[in-house]
Amino acid sequence: MSDAPIDQNTGLPEGYGFREDDEITPRETKRRLDASDGLVVIDCREDDELKTSKLDQAVHIPLGRLVNEVDDVADDLPGGKDTPTAILCRTGRRSLMAALALRRMGFTDIKSVAGGIDLWARDIDTTLKRY
């Protein structure tokens, strides 16, 4: 992830190519988690990445399982494939690919957390370690 200055209005790095239909900002994700509105955050990073930093509110489902066991994953979500879901990875690349793939597999309300946990650590919780 770039260390470009963060736009104070959006919380995104300056010049970030935000994809409104496919992404959710860390700020909006946090707002929704704080509001307990039913948003589920899935962290698709690998086990060793969680040792560096993680969100306590996120459910850990590694990327391979997430896209290869779609029906099992959906069964574990409160609303199945209609559960409002945000996918998180380190920088937002893997999570974007996962969100788009899961949408093609029937998930109806799914987005990638823009900038991943790296941007979260820059804009939301600066106590998280970046890597």
C-alpha positions as CSV (number, residue, x, y, z in Angstrom):
1,M,0.0,0.0,0.0
2,S,1.1,3.4,-0.8
3,D,2.1,5.9,1.9
4,A,0.3,8.7,-0.1
5,P,-1.3,11.3,2.1
6,I,-4.8,10.4,3.3
7,D,-7.6,12.6,2.0
8,Q,-9.3,13.9,5.2
9,N,-12.8,13.7,3.6
10,T,-12.7,10.2,2.3
11,G,-10.0,8.5,4.4
12,L,-8.5,7.1,1.2
13,P,-5.0,7.8,0.0
14,E,-4.8,10.7,-2.4
15,G,-5.2,9.3,-6.0
16,Y,-6.7,6.0,-4.8
17,G,-9.0,4.6,-7.6
18,F,-11.9,3.8,-5.4
19,R,-14.5,1.4,-7.0
20,E,-17.8,2.4,-5.4
21,D,-19.7,-0.6,-6.6
22,D,-17.0,-3.0,-5.4
23,E,-15.3,-1.4,-2.3
24,I,-16.2,0.0,1.1
25,T,-13.9,2.4,2.8
26,P,-12.3,1.5,6.2
27,R,-14.2,4.5,7.7
28,E,-17.6,3.2,6.5
29,T,-16.7,-0.3,7.6
30,K,-15.9,1.0,11.1
31,R,-19.0,3.1,11.2
32,R,-21.1,0.1,10.3
33,L,-19.4,-2.2,12.8
34,D,-19.8,0.4,15.5
35,A,-23.5,0.6,14.6
36,S,-23.9,-3.2,14.8
37,D,-25.9,-3.1,11.6
38,G,-25.3,-6.7,10.6
39,L,-22.1,-6.2,8.5
40,V,-19.8,-9.2,8.7
41,V,-16.1,-8.6,8.1
42,I,-14.2,-11.6,6.7
43,D,-10.4,-11.4,6.9
44,C,-9.1,-13.5,4.0
45,R,-5.4,-13.3,4.9
46,E,-3.3,-16.3,5.8
47,D,-2.8,-17.5,9.4
48,D,0.7,-16.1,9.7
49,E,-0.5,-12.6,8.6
50,L,-2.9,-12.5,11.6
51,K,0.1,-12.7,13.9
52,T,1.2,-9.2,12.8
53,S,-2.2,-7.4,13.0
54,K,-5.9,-8.2,13.0
55,L,-9.3,-6.8,13.6
56,D,-11.0,-8.4,16.6
57,Q,-14.4,-8.0,14.9
58,A,-13.4,-9.9,11.7
59,V,-14.0,-13.6,11.1
60,H,-10.9,-15.3,9.7
61,I,-11.5,-17.4,6.6
62,P,-8.3,-17.8,4.5
63,L,-8.8,-16.9,0.8
64,G,-8.5,-20.5,-0.4
65,R,-11.3,-21.7,1.8
66,L,-13.3,-18.6,1.1
67,V,-13.5,-19.2,-2.7
68,N,-13.3,-23.0,-2.7
69,E,-15.9,-23.7,0.0
70,V,-18.5,-21.0,-0.9
71,D,-21.6,-22.9,0.2
72,D,-20.0,-23.8,3.6
73,V,-18.9,-20.2,4.1
74,A,-22.5,-19.0,3.2
75,D,-24.0,-21.5,5.7
76,D,-21.9,-20.0,8.5
77,L,-23.1,-16.4,7.8
78,P,-26.4,-15.3,9.5
79,G,-28.1,-14.4,6.3
80,G,-26.3,-16.8,4.0
81,K,-25.3,-15.3,0.7
82,D,-27.4,-12.2,1.4
83,T,-25.4,-11.2,4.5
84,P,-23.9,-7.8,4.2
85,T,-20.2,-8.7,4.0
86,A,-16.9,-6.9,3.7
87,I,-13.8,-8.8,2.8
88,L,-10.4,-7.7,4.2
89,C,-6.8,-8.5,3.3
90,R,-3.5,-6.7,3.6
91,T,-3.9,-4.0,0.9
92,G,-7.3,-4.7,-0.7
93,R,-6.1,-6.6,-3.8
94,R,-6.9,-10.2,-2.7
95,S,-10.1,-9.1,-1.0
96,L,-11.3,-7.3,-4.1
97,M,-10.7,-10.4,-6.2
98,A,-12.5,-12.5,-3.6
99,A,-15.4,-10.2,-3.4
100,L,-15.9,-10.1,-7.1
101,A,-15.6,-13.9,-7.3
102,L,-18.1,-14.4,-4.5
103,R,-20.5,-12.0,-6.1
104,R,-20.4,-14.2,-9.3
105,M,-21.1,-17.2,-7.0
106,G,-24.3,-15.6,-5.7
107,F,-23.3,-13.3,-2.8
108,T,-25.6,-10.3,-3.1
109,D,-24.2,-7.7,-0.7
110,I,-20.4,-8.0,-0.7
111,K,-17.5,-5.6,-1.0
112,S,-13.8,-5.3,-0.5
113,V,-12.4,-3.1,2.3
114,A,-10.4,-0.5,0.3
115,G,-6.7,-0.5,1.2
116,G,-7.1,-3.5,3.5
117,I,-5.8,-3.6,7.0
118,D,-2.8,-1.5,5.9
119,L,-5.1,1.5,5.3
120,W,-7.1,0.6,8.4
121,A,-3.8,0.9,10.4
122,R,-3.1,4.3,8.8
123,D,-6.6,5.9,9.1
124,I,-8.6,4.0,11.8
125,D,-6.3,2.3,14.3
126,T,-2.7,3.5,14.2
127,T,-1.8,1.0,17.0
128,L,-2.0,-1.8,14.5
129,K,1.3,-2.9,13.1
130,R,1.8,-2.4,9.4
131,Y,3.7,-4.9,7.3
